[in-house]
Amino acid sequence: MFLNRSFWPDLEATGQLLTELCEDLSAEHEVTFIAGRSYHVRSSGARLISRESHNRVTILRTWGTRLSKRRLPARLLNLGTYYALAAIAALGMKRPDIVIAETDPPLLGVLGAMLKWRWKCRLVYHVQDLYPDIAIANGGLKSRLLLSLLDRANRLAFEKSDRIIVLGDDMRERILAKGVTPDRVSIVTGWVDTRDIRPLPINRFRRELGDRFVVMYSGNLGLSQQLETVLDSAAKLRDDQRILFLFVGEGARKQWLIDRARQLGLSNVQFTPYRPREELSESLSAADLHLIPLLPGAAGCIVPSKIYGILAAGRPFVAIMEDRAAIARLAREHSVGYVVNPGDAAGLASTIVAAVEAPDELTAMGSRARQLAESRFDRAVTTRNFAEVLSALMKPAAAA
């Protein structure tokens, strides 16, 4: 049984990845997912908990508020309505062998611990976002009391979990620093279906952009990305007619970014909405160079899942983040991208210019990126790794 607010048909990256994971697990297991109300489909009624099915996965869909995340009371109400109804939905179903608690919203690990106690089952804490660390890094939560409560709750969830699954070495290091023993932590990265996303260097979307060198940020335009650095870099390159900066996506800071680009008079910056999922190969392939920014202090708190689609599209990238971040390590170890310190607009600008002037190097990076996606991060490979962690947990010798 999975606990997470976002699931099919949501477009958020985490919801899409969990949908694929559950679809693959359902080939050999009975899978139930307790999800929240979708942002993208109008509710068909006022039922607090409804039952659905999607590709062999049973979905218990809870009604809940979807208020703006910009105000703390609204965010807490969103969290509370899902948390309460998810608990009711879970207690009304038959005992599962394993509860898998995700991190949207925070504190689901605590609910997982309660359900483990209730059912005497196994608990897996699948950490996609590490709290309160990410809230501290992005400044989204400043109350010392709430941060302290989040930290204590998360430590309780770690203590009660039979297995903690994290997304990379950097996240594993953070969790070990909190006192978790290494034998209880497994790394299962994100993934991409390399059959769905593939290199399409010549496509309609690319032709619409013209002949300029396209530097793309594709994804959530939110708090954790420090996208003002990208605009500052674009300002430094405003006179270089070869280069176009393209933001693809939506998010809480999109309007701020649009206004800021207008204030700076940046004619080399464009914004476009998310492309449909079936056009993702075209969209990602349209870039000559992708950007993956991360706030200072956020390394190990999250691992941006956009990296896997970029690799599958055979495109190089710039990791704008600390050297210890998992994606920065990946860029250097496999020569598939560049690394720039967060906030270093001048360094980013010079890296982009160097990339423009090294087309052969970019082509080689792109080829290595695609090979890496197929060999290490393909959906079939990675979801099988996840399934193996669960299977090992069910063996008699596994820790209770």
C-alpha positions as CSV (number, residue, x, y, z in Angstrom):
1,M,0.0,0.0,0.0
2,F,1.3,3.4,-1.0
3,L,0.6,6.7,0.7
4,N,1.2,9.9,-1.4
5,R,-1.0,12.8,-2.4
6,S,0.0,12.9,-6.1
7,F,-0.8,10.0,-8.4
8,W,-2.3,9.4,-11.9
9,P,-3.6,11.5,-13.6
10,D,-1.5,14.3,-12.1
11,L,1.3,15.8,-14.2
12,E,3.7,16.4,-11.4
13,A,6.9,14.4,-11.9
14,T,6.6,12.5,-8.6
15,G,3.0,11.5,-9.3
16,Q,4.0,10.2,-12.8
17,L,7.0,8.2,-11.5
18,L,4.9,6.6,-8.7
19,T,2.2,5.7,-11.3
20,E,4.8,3.9,-13.4
21,L,6.3,2.2,-10.3
22,C,2.9,0.9,-9.2
23,E,2.0,-0.2,-12.7
24,D,5.2,-2.3,-12.8
25,L,4.8,-3.7,-9.3
26,S,1.2,-4.7,-10.0
27,A,2.4,-7.3,-12.5
28,E,3.3,-9.5,-9.5
29,H,1.7,-7.8,-6.5
30,E,-1.6,-6.4,-5.3
31,V,-1.1,-2.7,-5.1
32,T,-3.3,-0.1,-3.5
33,F,-2.5,3.6,-3.7
34,I,-4.1,6.2,-1.3
35,A,-4.0,9.4,-3.3
36,G,-5.3,12.9,-3.0
37,R,-7.7,14.8,-5.2
38,S,-6.1,15.5,-8.6
39,Y,-5.3,19.0,-9.7
40,H,-5.9,18.1,-13.3
41,V,-9.3,16.3,-13.3
42,R,-12.5,17.9,-12.0
43,S,-14.0,16.0,-9.1
44,S,-17.1,14.0,-10.2
45,G,-18.7,14.3,-6.7
46,A,-18.3,15.2,-3.1
47,R,-17.4,11.8,-1.7
48,L,-14.7,12.0,0.9
49,I,-13.1,8.7,-0.3
50,S,-13.8,7.2,-3.7
51,R,-12.5,3.9,-5.2
52,E,-10.9,3.8,-8.7
53,S,-8.7,1.5,-10.7
54,H,-5.9,2.3,-13.1
55,N,-3.8,-0.4,-14.9
56,R,-4.4,-3.0,-12.2
57,V,-3.7,-0.5,-9.4
58,T,-6.5,0.1,-6.9
59,I,-6.8,3.8,-6.0
60,L,-8.5,5.1,-2.9
61,R,-8.9,8.8,-3.8
62,T,-9.5,11.2,-0.9
63,W,-11.2,14.5,-1.2
64,G,-9.1,17.4,0.1
65,T,-8.4,21.1,-0.2
66,R,-6.2,22.3,-3.0
67,L,-5.6,25.8,-1.8
68,S,-2.7,28.1,-2.9
69,K,0.6,27.0,-1.5
70,R,1.8,30.6,-1.1
71,R,0.3,31.0,2.4
72,L,1.2,28.7,5.3
73,P,-2.3,28.3,6.7
74,A,-3.5,27.1,3.3
75,R,-0.6,24.7,3.0
76,L,-1.3,23.3,6.4
77,L,-5.0,22.8,5.6
78,N,-4.1,21.0,2.4
79,L,-1.8,18.7,4.4
80,G,-4.3,18.1,7.1
81,T,-7.2,17.2,5.0
82,Y,-5.2,14.7,3.0
83,Y,-3.5,13.3,6.1
84,A,-6.8,12.7,8.0
85,L,-8.7,11.2,5.1
86,A,-5.7,9.0,4.1
87,A,-5.7,7.6,7.6
88,I,-9.4,6.8,7.4
89,A,-9.0,5.2,4.0
90,A,-6.1,3.1,5.1
91,L,-7.8,1.9,8.3
92,G,-10.8,0.8,6.3
93,M,-8.8,-1.6,4.0
94,K,-7.5,-5.0,4.6
95,R,-4.0,-5.5,6.2
96,P,-1.2,-4.9,3.7
97,D,2.1,-6.7,3.8
98,I,4.0,-3.5,3.3
99,V,3.1,0.2,3.8
100,I,5.2,2.5,1.6
101,A,5.0,6.1,2.8
102,E,6.1,8.8,0.5
103,T,6.8,12.5,1.4
104,D,4.0,14.4,-0.2
105,P,2.8,15.8,2.1
106,P,5.5,15.7,4.8
107,L,4.8,13.5,7.9
108,L,3.4,10.6,5.9
109,G,6.2,8.6,7.5
110,V,4.5,9.1,10.8
111,L,1.2,7.9,9.5
112,G,3.1,4.9,8.1
113,A,4.5,4.2,11.5
114,M,1.0,4.3,13.0
115,L,-0.3,1.9,10.4
116,K,2.7,-0.4,11.0
117,W,1.8,-0.5,14.7
118,R,-1.9,-1.1,13.9
119,W,-1.3,-3.9,11.4
120,K,2.1,-5.3,12.5
121,C,3.3,-5.0,8.9
122,R,6.5,-3.8,7.3
123,L,7.1,-0.1,6.7
124,V,9.2,1.4,3.9
125,Y,9.8,5.2,3.9
126,H,10.5,6.3,0.4
127,V,12.1,9.7,0.7
128,Q,11.6,11.9,-2.3
129,D,11.9,15.2,-0.4
130,L,13.9,15.3,2.9
131,Y,12.1,17.4,5.6
132,P,12.7,19.7,7.3
133,D,16.0,20.1,5.4
134,I,14.4,21.2,2.1
135,A,12.1,23.7,3.9
136,I,15.2,25.3,5.5
137,A,17.0,25.4,2.2
138,N,14.3,27.1,0.2
139,G,13.1,29.3,3.0
140,G,9.5,28.1,2.6
141,L,9.1,27.5,6.4
142,K,10.6,29.8,8.9
143,S,8.8,28.9,12.1
144,R,11.4,27.3,14.5
145,L,8.6,25.4,16.3
146,L,7.2,23.9,13.0
147,L,10.8,23.0,11.8
148,S,11.5,21.3,15.2
149,L,8.3,19.4,15.0
150,L,9.0,18.3,11.4
151,D,12.5,17.1,12.4
152,R,11.2,15.1,15.4
153,A,8.4,13.6,13.4
154,N,10.8,12.6,10.6
155,R,13.3,11.1,13.0
156,L,10.4,9.0,14.5
157,A,9.5,7.8,11.0
158,F,13.1,6.9,10.3
159,E,13.3,5.0,13.6
160,K,10.1,3.0,12.9
161,S,10.9,2.2,9.2
162,D,12.1,-1.3,8.3
163,R,13.7,0.2,5.2
164,I,14.4,3.7,4.0
165,I,14.7,4.2,0.2
166,V,16.5,7.3,-1.0
167,L,17.2,8.8,-4.4
168,G,21.0,9.2,-4.3
169,D,24.3,9.1,-2.4
170,D,23.9,12.7,-1.3
171,M,20.5,12.0,0.3
172,R,21.8,8.8,1.9
173,E,24.7,10.8,3.5
174,R,22.2,13.3,5.0
175,I,20.1,10.6,6.5
176,L,23.0,8.7,7.9
177,A,24.1,12.0,9.6
178,K,20.7,11.9,11.4
179,G,21.7,8.6,13.1
180,V,20.1,6.1,10.8
181,T,22.2,2.9,10.4
182,P,23.6,2.2,6.9
183,D,22.1,-1.3,6.7
184,R,18.5,0.2,6.7
185,V,19.1,2.6,3.8
186,S,18.8,1.6,0.1
187,I,19.4,3.8,-2.9
188,V,16.9,3.5,-5.7
189,T,17.2,6.3,-8.2
190,G,14.5,7.9,-10.3
191,W,14.0,6.5,-13.8
192,V,12.8,7.2,-17.3
193,D,11.1,4.9,-19.9
194,T,13.6,5.1,-22.7
195,R,11.1,3.8,-25.1
196,D,8.8,6.8,-24.5
197,I,11.6,9.5,-24.4
198,R,14.2,9.3,-27.1
199,P,16.4,11.7,-29.0
200,L,14.5,13.6,-31.7
201,P,17.0,16.4,-32.7
202,I,14.9,17.5,-35.7
203,N,11.3,18.0,-34.7
204,R,8.5,20.5,-35.1
205,F,9.1,22.2,-31.7
206,R,12.7,22.7,-32.5
207,R,12.0,24.2,-35.9
208,E,9.6,26.7,-34.2
209,L,12.6,28.0,-32.1
210,G,14.7,28.8,-35.1
211,D,18.5,28.4,-35.5
212,R,19.6,29.8,-32.1
213,F,21.4,27.7,-29.5
214,V,18.6,26.8,-27.1
215,V,19.4,26.8,-23.3
216,M,16.3,25.2,-21.7
217,Y,14.9,24.9,-18.2
218,S,12.0,22.5,-18.2
219,G,10.0,21.8,-15.1
220,N,8.5,23.4,-12.0
221,L,9.2,27.1,-11.7
222,G,9.2,27.1,-8.0
223,L,11.1,27.9,-4.8
224,S,13.8,25.2,-4.9
225,Q,15.4,26.1,-8.2
226,Q,16.9,29.6,-7.7
227,L,16.0,30.5,-11.3
228,E,17.0,34.1,-10.9
229,T,20.5,33.0,-11.5
230,V,19.4,31.9,-15.0
231,L,17.9,35.3,-15.7
232,D,21.1,37.0,-14.4
233,S,23.1,34.8,-16.8
234,A,20.7,35.7,-19.6
235,A,21.2,39.4,-18.9
236,K,25.0,38.9,-19.2
237,L,24.4,37.3,-22.6
238,R,21.7,39.6,-23.9
239,D,24.0,40.8,-26.8
240,D,24.9,37.3,-27.9
241,Q,22.4,36.7,-30.7
242,R,23.3,33.0,-30.9
243,I,21.6,32.1,-27.6
244,L,18.0,31.7,-26.5
245,F,16.9,30.9,-23.0
246,L,13.7,29.0,-22.8
247,F,11.6,28.2,-19.7
248,V,9.1,25.4,-20.2
249,G,6.7,24.8,-17.3
250,E,4.5,26.3,-14.6
251,G,4.9,27.0,-11.0
252,A,4.6,29.5,-8.1
253,R,7.4,31.8,-9.4
254,K,6.5,31.8,-13.1
255,Q,4.9,35.2,-13.1
256,W,7.7,36.7,-11.0
257,L,10.2,35.3,-13.5
258,I,8.2,36.8,-16.5
259,D,8.0,40.2,-14.8
260,R,11.7,40.1,-13.9
261,A,12.7,39.2,-17.5
262,R,10.5,42.1,-18.7
263,Q,12.1,44.5,-16.2
264,L,15.6,43.5,-17.4
265,G,14.5,43.8,-21.1
266,L,15.6,40.3,-21.9
267,S,14.6,39.6,-25.5
268,N,16.7,36.4,-25.3
269,V,14.3,34.8,-22.8
270,Q,11.0,33.1,-23.7
271,F,8.4,31.2,-21.6
272,T,6.1,28.4,-22.8
273,P,3.7,26.1,-20.9
274,Y,4.3,22.4,-20.3
275,R,4.2,20.3,-23.4
276,P,1.8,17.3,-23.4
277,R,3.5,14.1,-22.2
278,E,3.3,12.6,-25.6
279,E,5.4,15.5,-26.9
280,L,8.1,15.2,-24.2
281,S,10.7,13.7,-26.6
282,E,10.3,16.7,-28.9
283,S,10.4,19.2,-26.1
284,L,13.5,17.9,-24.4
285,S,15.3,17.2,-27.6
286,A,14.7,20.8,-28.7
287,A,17.3,22.0,-26.3
288,D,21.0,22.2,-27.1
289,L,21.8,22.5,-23.4
290,H,19.6,21.9,-20.4
291,L,19.8,23.6,-17.0
292,I,19.2,21.8,-13.7
293,P,19.5,24.3,-10.9
294,L,19.3,23.6,-7.1
295,L,19.4,26.0,-4.2
296,P,22.5,26.2,-2.0
297,G,22.0,23.8,0.9
298,A,19.5,21.6,-1.1
299,A,21.9,18.9,-2.1
300,G,20.7,15.7,-0.6
301,C,17.3,17.1,0.2
302,I,15.9,16.4,-3.3
303,V,17.2,15.0,-6.5
304,P,15.5,16.7,-9.5
305,S,13.8,14.0,-11.5
306,K,14.1,16.0,-14.7
307,I,17.6,14.6,-15.1
308,Y,16.4,11.2,-16.3
309,G,14.3,12.6,-19.2
310,I,17.2,14.8,-20.2
311,L,19.5,11.8,-20.3
312,A,17.0,9.8,-22.3
313,A,16.7,12.6,-24.9
314,G,20.4,12.5,-25.3
315,R,21.1,16.0,-24.2
316,P,23.9,17.5,-22.1
317,F,23.1,19.7,-19.1
318,V,24.5,22.2,-16.7
319,A,24.1,21.2,-13.0
320,I,23.9,24.5,-11.2
321,M,24.4,23.1,-7.7
322,E,26.9,22.1,-5.1
323,D,29.6,19.6,-6.1
324,R,28.4,17.0,-3.6
325,A,24.9,16.9,-5.2
326,A,24.1,13.6,-6.9
327,I,23.5,15.1,-10.3
328,A,26.7,17.1,-10.1
329,R,28.6,13.9,-9.4
330,L,26.9,12.2,-12.3
331,A,27.8,15.0,-14.7
332,R,31.5,14.8,-13.8
333,E,31.8,11.0,-13.4
334,H,30.2,10.2,-16.7
335,S,31.1,13.4,-18.7
336,V,27.5,14.1,-19.6
337,G,27.3,17.7,-18.3
338,Y,28.9,20.7,-16.7
339,V,28.8,21.9,-13.1
340,V,28.4,25.5,-11.9
341,N,28.1,26.7,-8.4
342,P,24.6,27.8,-7.4
343,G,24.2,31.6,-7.7
344,D,27.2,32.0,-10.1
345,A,25.6,33.8,-13.0
346,A,28.9,34.7,-14.5
347,G,30.1,31.1,-14.3
348,L,26.9,29.9,-15.9
349,A,27.2,32.5,-18.8
350,S,30.8,31.5,-19.5
351,T,29.9,27.8,-19.5
352,I,27.1,28.4,-21.9
353,V,29.4,30.3,-24.3
354,A,32.0,27.5,-24.1
355,A,29.3,25.0,-24.9
356,V,28.1,27.0,-27.9
357,E,31.7,26.9,-29.2
358,A,32.2,23.2,-28.7
359,P,29.5,21.4,-30.7
360,D,31.5,18.2,-31.1
361,E,31.9,17.9,-27.3
362,L,28.1,18.5,-26.8
363,T,27.3,15.7,-29.3
364,A,29.6,13.3,-27.5
365,M,28.1,14.2,-24.2
366,G,24.6,13.6,-25.6
367,S,25.5,10.2,-26.8
368,R,26.9,9.2,-23.4
369,A,23.8,10.6,-21.8
370,R,21.5,8.4,-23.8
371,Q,23.7,5.3,-23.1
372,L,23.6,6.1,-19.4
373,A,19.8,6.4,-19.5
374,E,19.5,3.0,-21.1
375,S,22.0,1.1,-19.0
376,R,21.3,2.6,-15.5
377,F,18.2,4.6,-15.4
378,D,15.7,2.8,-17.6
379,R,12.3,2.3,-16.1
380,A,12.4,-1.5,-16.3
381,V,15.8,-1.6,-14.6
382,T,15.0,0.8,-11.8
383,T,11.5,-0.4,-10.8
384,R,12.9,-3.9,-10.7
385,N,15.5,-2.7,-8.2
386,F,12.7,-1.2,-6.1
387,A,10.8,-4.5,-6.3
388,E,13.9,-6.4,-5.1
389,V,14.1,-4.2,-2.0
390,L,10.5,-5.0,-1.1
391,S,11.0,-8.7,-1.8
392,A,14.1,-8.8,0.5
393,L,12.1,-7.1,3.2
394,M,9.5,-9.9,3.2
395,K,12.0,-12.7,3.7
396,P,11.8,-14.2,7.2
397,A,15.3,-12.9,8.1
398,A,14.3,-9.2,7.4
399,A,14.1,-6.9,10.3
400,A,10.7,-6.5,11.9
